[in-house]
Amino acid sequence: MSDFWILARKEIMNLIRDKKLLFGLIIVPLILYPAMGKMMQVGIEKAQGETHVAIVSFDDGKYGMALIKALNVTPNVTVTLIKAGSIQEALQRASEQKQNVLVVIPRNFSASIEANEKAEVEVYGIFNAIGSGIRESVSEGRIKAVVNILSQELAKIKIEGAGFKNPDAVLNPVGAVSRSVIKGRIVNVPPSVVSSVLASQSYSLPLIVFLMVTITAQMAAGAVAAEKENKTLETLLTLPVKRTTIVASKISGTAVMGLIAALAYMIGLKSYMGTFQSNTGVSLSELGLGITPLGMLLFSLVVFLTIVFALSLAMVLAVFAEDVQSANTVVSSVILPLAFPAFLLMFVDLSQLPAAARYALLAIPFTHPVAAYRYALTGAYGPLALSIAYLTAAAGLTLYLAAWIFSSEKVLTARISWGKKK
């Protein structure tokens, strides 16, 4: 077995033996994020479940009874009639019965409708306990939806009674049909729906990239700093092995664990972020979007080169640290500001930015995976190739710098005092 594989295997085994590291990198994202997402999903589903509505009617006309009947036949709504002499008494009884909403039908409800005046019902959301408020909000929305439907039906009846044959043309004289044009192809889907689908695909990616970069960088820096702190780096450098081989083995060993951690975070975060994705019923393939095998290959290469750049940069920074704690500080102070601009791409379209701002963002290697995913979706392989070329140059430069530092005595003497007296 070559020296490289021996050292790389040693690096991987050292990382695997650290149970706390394995727990934080693999167990937490695979269990904690899906569990959080599932709990939030259960809470939302419970809030959107059965709505208990208490109704007190002070109206003796037919339209008050029509509203009660409409609520009775509404799905996921349970209606309870309350007898009360005042609104305060009705609210007290509804609260005692743990109702979510109290609907009050006023005395002049039917009379106002018959007199062609606007009639209003009062909807009270009852917060029996201070929580998220989702349940009460959903209940209010359901009541208002029923009221709006009843209002439209009554309006149609009145319009027909006035002699108009098409009530919809009177109620909604002007309409709009929305379609989208994607890659020169007309899709019968509103732009708002397309935007929602694309947003659900791209919101989680910057967070995944951010975590992937910071985790792998701290792993690489910790590996180098631990060698210095335990005084084993000197022994390692005295072995009859090229120092470039030592650098390559350390990066390769850490890259394996980094890729495993990145995969774990992608799986966990995909489950977690899926809780917030809107149910549009439209897939990417229906929009004419999708990642081809070539696009996936190019995107994977962009991600790999980003990880290599982060690892090599972290190893360069770790040389200036005295121990693992200071290594994490050094890496965080450099890597985090560089990785944070990736979040801007959650809300910003690169093509719409001024040239200076666009090139400034693309100058940061950590923004390329987010942009590359969008390029892969649309089949824009030219920009993907440019990203690969740029990341190859950036990763090659930092790898060369790391090899140069390890080939000199700076790997042992370089320090950052952090305000300490020399």
N, C-alpha and C positions, 0 to 999 in steps of 0.2 A: 504494500500500500504506500502511495506517495506521501511525501511530507505534508502536502496541502490537505489531503483527505484525513490524515491523522489529526492535524490541528483543527480542521473544520469539525470533525467528529467530537473532539475534546470541547470545542466551544458549544456545540449543541448539547452535549451531556451536562456541561456546567449549568446551562440555562434550564434544562429539564429538572435538575436536582433542586432548583429553587421552587419549592411548592407554592410559596406566596406569589411568585411571578406567574406560574401556571394558572393559579386561581384567578388572578387579576386579568390575565390576558385571554383566557379561554372559558373558564367556568362562568365568570361574571357575565360576559356578553351573551353567552349561549343560554343562560338561565334567567339572569336578572332582567334584561331588556324584554324578552318575550313575556316574562311574567308581568312586568309593568304594563306592557301593551295589552295583555289579556285582561288584567284588572280594570284598566281604563275602558276597554271594550265592553266588559260586563257591566260597568257602571253606566255607560251610555245606553246600552241596550235596556237596562233596568229602568233608566229615566224615560226612555222612549216606549216603555211598555204600557200597561193599562193606565188610563187617565180616569180618575174618579171625580165626577162633576156633581156638585150640589146646585140645585136650581130652586130659586124662590120666585114665584110669579105673582105680581100684584095686578096683572092684566086679566080681564075676563073675556077678551076678544078671541077671535079665531087665529090670529097671527101669532100670538103668544104660544098657543097650543101647537101651532105648526113648527115653531122653533124647537119646542121640547121633543116633538116627534122626530125632527131631523137629527137632534143630538142622540136620541135613543138608537137610531139605526146607523150611527157612525161607528166604524171599526175601532176597537181598542178604547172605547169610551163607555164608562158605566155611569148612568144617571141616577141620582137620588133626589127626589122631590122633598123640599123642606117647607113646612108651614111655619110662618113667622109673621109678626105684626110690624116688624121694622127690619132695616138692613142690619143694624147692630145685633139684633136677636138672631138673624139668619147667619151672620158671620160666627157668632158664638157657637151655634149648633153645628155648623159645618166644621169648625175647628175641633169640637169635641168628637166628631165622627171621623177625624183624620182625612178630610177631603182635601184634594189638591187645589180645586178651583170652585168658586162660588159665582154662578151666573144670576144676575138680578134682572128680571123683566119688569120694567116700570109700568105704572098704571095706565099711562096714555100710549102704550106701545101700538096696539091695534088701531086706536083712534088716529094716531099720527100717520100711520100708513094709509088708512082710508081717506084721510084729508090731504094726501099727497105731500105730506111733510116728512122730514127725516126723523126716523125713530132710532133710538140707540139703546143697547143693552149694556149693562155694566158687568165687567169681568174682574173678579178679585182673585189674585193668586195668593194662596194661603201657605205661608212658610211655617210649618209646624216645628221645624228645626232648621238651624242655619247650616246649610250645606253648600253644594256647588250651584244650586238654583236651576240646574238643567231640567229637572223634572217639571218644575213649575213653568218654565219657559216653553217646554214642549206642550204642556197642557193648554197654555194660553194660545199657542199657535193653532192647535186643533180646534179650539172654540171659535177663534176668529175665522178659520177656514170655513167652518160650517155656516157662520153668520154671513160671510161673503157669498157663499153659494146660494143661500136663501135670498139674500139681497138681489142677486142677479136674476134669480127665477121670478121674484116679485116684479122686478123692473121689466122683464120680458112680458109678463102678463099685462102690465099697465100699458106698455107700448103697443101690444097687439090690440088692446081695448081701444086705443086711440086711432086705430085704422092702419097701422103700419104692418106690412106683411112679413118683413124681415127684421125682427127686433135686434139681432146681432149687428146688422149694418148701422143701426142707430146707436147702440151702446158702444160699438167699436168701429167707427167709420174708417179708420186708417190702421193698417197692420204692417208688420215687417217680417220678412222671412230671412233668416240668417244662414249663411253657408260659409264654408272656409275653403281657401285655396292652398293646398299643401304640395309643394314641389311641382307646381303647374297643374295639379289635379284638383277638380272641384269635388268637395266632400260635403254631403248634406248634414253637416254637424255645425252648430253655432260656434263661433270663435270662443265664447266663454267656456264651452265644454272642452274644446281642444286645449285651451289654456289650463283648465283644471287637470286634465289628463297629463299634460307635460309637467305641470308643477308637482303632481304627485310622484312623478318619476325622478325629478331632479332635486327636490328639497332635501332628501336624506343623503344624497351623494356628497355634498360638501362636508357634512358632519362625519361621514365615513372616512373621507380623505383626511380630514383634520385629525381624527383619532388614530388612523393608520400611520400617519407621518409622525405624530408625537410619540406613539408607543414604540415604533421601530427605532426612532432616533434615540430615545432614552435607553432602550435595550442595548444599542451599540455603544453609546457613551458609558453606560454602566459596566459593560464588559471590559472596556479599556481602563476605566477608573478603578475597577476592582483589582485588576492586575497591578496597577500602580500602588493602590492602598495596601495590598497584601504582599508587596515587594516581590512579586513573581514575574513582573515584566522584565526585570533585569536578567533573570535566569532564562526566560524565553528568548530574549534577544541574543544571548550568548550561544544558543544552539547553532549547529552548522546548517542553518536553513536561511534561505534568502528572506530578507525582511519584506519584500513584496509578496512573498508567499504567505508570510504571517498576516499581513494586511488582508490579502485576498481570502484567507481561511476564516478570519474573524468576520469579515463582511458576509461571506457565504453562510457561515453558521448562524449568524444573527438574522440574515435574510430569510432563512428557512423558518425560524420562529416568528419572524415578522409577517411572513405570508400566511402562516397558520393563524396568527392573531388577527390579521386583516380579514381573513375568511370568516373567522368566528364573529367579528364585529359586523361584517356585512350581513350574515345570517340573522344575528340578533337584532340589528337595527332595522332590517327590512321588515321583520315581524312587528317591531315597535312602531315604526313610522307608518305601517299599514293601517294602524288604528285611526290615523288622521286623514287618510286618503278618502276623497269623496267618491261615492258610488255613482259614477257617471254612466256605467253600462256600456262604455265605449273603450275598445282596446286600441293599442298602438297599431296593430295590423290593419284595423278598420280605417285608420287614418292614413294608411299608406306609409307608415313609419315602422322601423324595425332594424335590428342589428343583424347583418349578414355574417357568415363565418369569417369572411375577410375583415369586416368591421370589428368583430369581437377579438380577432387576433391582434389587430392594430391597437385597439383599446387596451388589451391586456399588456401589450408591450409598453404602452405609455405608463400604465400603473407600475409595471416592474421597474422601469427606468426612474420613476419618481421615488420608489422605495430605495433604489441603489443610491440616488443622489442624497436622500435623507440620511441613509446609513453612513455614507462616506463623509458627509458634512459633520455628522454627530461625532464620528471618530476623530476628525480634525479638532473639533471643539473640546473633546474629552481630554486631549493631550494637555490642555492648559488647566485642567482640574487636578486637585490634590487627592480627592476621595470621591466616593459615589455621590454623596450629597451635593458637593460643589459641582460635580459633573451634571447632575440634573438641573441645577440652577443655571449653569452656563448654557446648556442645550435649550432650556425653556425660554431663556431671554433672547435667543436667536431664532429658534425654530418656530415658536408660537407666533411672533409677529409676521413671519413669512407665510405661515399656513393660514392665518386668519383671513387674508383677502379672498380666499376661496369662497367664503360665505357671501361675498358680494355677488357672486354669480348665481345665487339663488334668486335674485331679484333683477339682475341686470343682463341685458342681451349685449354680448360683445360687439356685434355688428352695429349697434345703435350708439356706441360710445364714440367720443372724439378719438382721433388716431393716437394722440399722446396718451390718453387714459387707457386705451386698448392695449397699446404696446407696453405700457407700464405694468398692467396686470399680467400680460403674457410673459413678461420678463421674470416673473416669479414662477419657478418650476411647479409649485404645488397647486397652481390654478389650472394646469394643463389637463389633469384627469377629468375635471368637471367639464371643461370645454370639449375635451375629446369624446366624452359620452354623447354630447349633443351632435358633434360631427358624425359619430358613428350611426346615430339614429337617422340622420338625414342622408347618409351615404356620401358625405363630403370627405373623401379620402385624401384630397390634396392638403387641407389644413392638418389632418391627422399625420401625414408624412412629415410636414414641417415641425409639428410638435415632437415627433420621434427624433428628428435630426437635432432639434434644439436641446432636448433632454439628454440625448447621447453625448453632446458636447459638454453640457453642464455636469453630467455624472462623470464623464471622462476626466474633466478638469479637477473635480474634487477628489476623484480616486488618485490622480497623479499627485495632487497636493498631499493626500494622506500617505501615499507611498514615499514621497520625498521626506516628509517629517519623520516617518518611522525609519528611514534610511540614515537619518542624522541623529545626533545626540540630543536634539531638541525634544525628542519624545520623552526623555528623562528629565530635562532641565526646564522645559517651558512651564511657566506658572502665571496665574492671575492672582494678584494679592487681595482683591476685593476690599481694599481699604486697610489691610493689615500692614504693619510696619515691616520693612524688609530687614 
